């Protein structure tokens, strides 16, 4: 089921060139990327499910064969109150991970993540693995070659707790921009919002506690997401990347 990580230096340079931001252990970061020339990066549910599997299960040194069998339950049960990844896999990844995934939102041509650095170069290693794996997958599936993403991912340090809370709300409101999901973003299957206000589908692989512990209840967090937009312009000025 699992195998050790394989990486070549040339692959690392192509996907993750040297960058100015050097994440510090224990700190959180906003990570963003979009499709090359703002083109789509997710064409169907299987693409969304694949990327979610990657951001969940590549948080450690493990890699996986036959990924389709792991993605299948994510796609088929995407709006669910039950775990979408087997507990044995969750336990194996969680015991030796080098990043801390806090929240995510995947849109058709871009994505947002909040990720914590658990060990030196953890985020760089993590994003390299995720973007390389997804690029190989989508180019093979669509019989293409070349860049899927518009350059290297963007990353910015989240300076304080206020920014962390408001950025999570901003990310969880992203699906409002889609007509189908306007005012229904809590049902959008390709973000972590439903995991914050309902059952966490990913167990230990999604660290909801860093935000949950600051609210009396999940409903209070939901109200925060719904009402905090007007206050965010100044608070998030330095961490918005799109």
C-alpha positions in Angstrom: 0.0 0.0 0.0 2.7 2.5 1.0 6.1 3.1 -0.4 9.0 5.5 0.4 9.3 8.9 -1.2 11.2 9.2 -4.5 12.5 12.6 -5.6 15.0 13.8 -8.1 16.8 17.1 -7.8 15.7 18.2 -11.3 12.0 17.5 -10.5 12.3 19.6 -7.4 13.9 22.6 -9.2 11.2 22.5 -11.9 8.2 22.6 -9.5 9.7 24.4 -6.5 12.3 27.0 -7.5 14.1 28.9 -4.8 11.8 31.5 -3.1 12.2 34.4 -0.8 9.7 33.2 1.9 11.4 30.7 4.2 8.7 29.1 6.4 9.5 28.9 10.2 8.5 25.9 12.3 5.3 26.4 14.2 4.1 29.2 11.9 1.1 29.2 9.5 1.1 30.2 5.8 -1.4 31.0 3.1 -0.6 29.1 -0.1 -2.2 29.9 -3.4 -1.8 28.9 -7.0 -3.9 29.1 -10.2 -3.9 27.4 -13.6 -1.4 28.4 -16.3 -2.8 31.5 -18.0 -5.8 31.3 -15.6 -7.0 28.1 -17.3 -8.9 25.4 -15.5 -6.9 23.0 -13.3 -9.9 20.9 -12.2 -12.2 19.6 -15.0 -14.4 17.1 -13.1 -15.1 15.6 -9.7 -12.2 13.1 -10.1 -9.7 15.9 -10.5 -11.0 17.6 -7.4 -10.9 14.3 -5.5 -7.4 13.5 -6.7 -6.1 16.9 -5.5 -7.8 16.5 -2.1 -6.2 13.1 -1.7 -2.8 14.5 -2.5 -3.1 17.4 0.0 -4.3 15.1 2.7 -2.0 12.1 2.2 1.3 13.6 1.0 1.8 15.4 4.4 4.4 12.8 5.3 7.2 10.8 3.5 4.7 8.2 2.3 3.7 7.8 -1.3 1.0 5.6 -2.8 0.3 3.2 -5.6 -3.0 2.9 -7.4 -4.3 6.2 -6.1 -7.6 5.8 -7.9 -8.8 3.4 -5.3 -8.3 6.0 -2.6 -9.9 8.8 -4.6 -13.0 6.7 -5.4 -14.7 7.1 -2.0 -13.8 10.8 -1.8 -15.7 11.4 -5.0 -18.6 9.1 -4.4 -19.2 10.2 -0.8 -18.0 13.8 -1.0 -20.9 15.3 0.9 -20.7 12.9 3.8 -20.7 12.7 7.6 -18.3 9.7 7.5 -14.5 9.4 7.1 -13.5 9.5 3.4 -10.0 8.0 3.9 -9.4 4.7 5.7 -8.2 5.0 9.3 -5.2 2.9 8.7 -4.0 5.4 6.0 -4.8 8.4 8.2 -2.9 6.9 11.1 0.1 6.1 9.0 0.3 9.6 7.5 -0.4 11.5 10.7 2.3 9.8 12.8 5.2 11.2 10.7 4.0 14.3 8.8 6.0 17.5 8.2 3.2 19.9 7.7 -0.1 20.8 9.3 -3.0 21.3 6.9 -5.6 23.6 8.5 -8.1 24.4 5.7 -8.5 24.4 2.0 -10.8 25.5 -0.9 -10.4 24.3 -4.5 -12.0 26.3 -7.2 -12.0 25.4 -10.9 -8.9 27.4 -11.8 -7.2 28.0 -8.4 -6.8 26.8 -4.9 -6.2 28.2 -1.4 -4.5 26.4 1.5 -3.6 27.3 5.1 -0.6 25.1 6.1 1.6 25.0 9.1 5.3 24.2 9.0 6.1 21.3 11.4 9.7 20.7 10.4 12.3 22.5 8.4 11.5 22.6 4.6 8.3 20.7 5.3 6.1 23.0 3.3 8.5 23.1 0.3 8.7 19.3 0.3 4.9 19.0 0.6 4.0 21.4 -2.1 6.6 19.9 -4.4 5.1 16.5 -4.0 1.5 17.7 -4.4 2.0 19.9 -7.5 4.3 17.4 -9.2 1.9 14.5 -8.6 -1.1 16.5 -9.8 0.8 17.8 -12.9 1.8 14.3 -13.9 -1.8 13.1 -13.3 -3.6 15.8 -15.3 -1.1 15.8 -18.2 -1.4 12.1 -18.6 -5.2 12.1 -18.2 -5.7 14.9 -20.8 -2.8 13.9 -23.0 -1.0 17.2 -22.6 2.5 18.3 -21.6 3.9 21.4 -20.0 2.8 23.6 -17.2 -0.5 23.1 -15.4 0.1 25.9 -12.8 0.9 29.5 -13.4 4.5 29.5 -12.1 5.5 28.6 -8.6 2.9 28.6 -5.8 2.6 31.8 -3.8 3.1 31.7 -0.1 2.8 34.4 2.6 3.2 34.2 6.3 0.1 34.6 8.5 1.2 37.2 11.0 -1.2 36.7 13.9 -4.2 34.9 15.2 -6.7 37.5 13.9 -5.3 37.0 10.4 -5.6 33.2 10.8 -9.2 33.3 11.7 -10.3 35.8 9.1 -8.3 34.1 6.4 -10.0 30.8 7.2 -13.4 32.5 6.8 -12.3 34.2 3.5 -11.2 30.8 2.1 -14.4 29.1 3.2 -16.5 31.7 1.6 -14.7 31.4 -1.8 -17.4 29.2 -3.4 -19.9 32.1 -3.0 -18.4 33.4 -6.3 -20.0 30.4 -8.1 -23.6 31.0 -9.0 -24.6 27.4 -8.1 -23.1 27.7 -4.6 -24.0 31.2 -3.7 -25.2 31.2 0.0 -24.7 27.4 -0.1 -20.9 27.4 0.4 -21.3 25.2 3.5 -22.4 22.4 1.1 -19.6 22.8 -1.3 -17.7 19.5 -1.4 -14.3 20.7 -2.4 -13.5 22.9 0.6 -13.0 22.2 4.3 -15.9 24.4 5.4 -18.2 21.5 6.0 -15.5 19.8 8.1 -15.5 22.9 10.3 -19.2 23.1 10.9 -20.0 19.4 10.7 -18.1 16.2 10.9 -14.4 16.3 9.9 -14.2 13.9 7.0 -10.4 13.7 7.2 -9.7 13.0 10.9 -6.2 13.9 12.0 -5.2 14.9 8.5 -7.1 18.2 8.8 -6.2 20.3 11.8 -9.5 22.0 12.6 -8.7 22.4 16.3 -6.3 25.3 15.8 -9.4 27.4 14.8 -12.2 25.5 16.6 -10.6 25.9 20.0 -11.2 29.7 19.7 -15.0 29.4 19.3 -17.6 28.1 21.8 -19.2 25.9 19.1 -19.2 25.0 15.4 -22.2 27.1 15.0 -20.4 30.1 16.4 -17.6 29.6 13.8 -20.2 29.4 11.1 -21.7 32.7 12.2 -18.2 34.2 12.2 -17.7 33.0 8.6 -21.0 34.4 7.5 -20.5 37.9 9.1 -16.8 38.6 9.0 -16.4 39.7 5.4 -16.9 43.4 6.0 -14.0 43.5 8.4 -11.5 41.7 6.4 -10.1 44.2 3.9 -7.6 45.8 6.3 -6.9 42.6 8.3 -6.1 40.5 5.3 -4.4 43.1 3.1 -1.0 41.5 3.5 -2.0 37.8 3.1 -4.4 37.7 0.2 -2.7 36.4 -2.9 -5.4 36.0 -5.6 
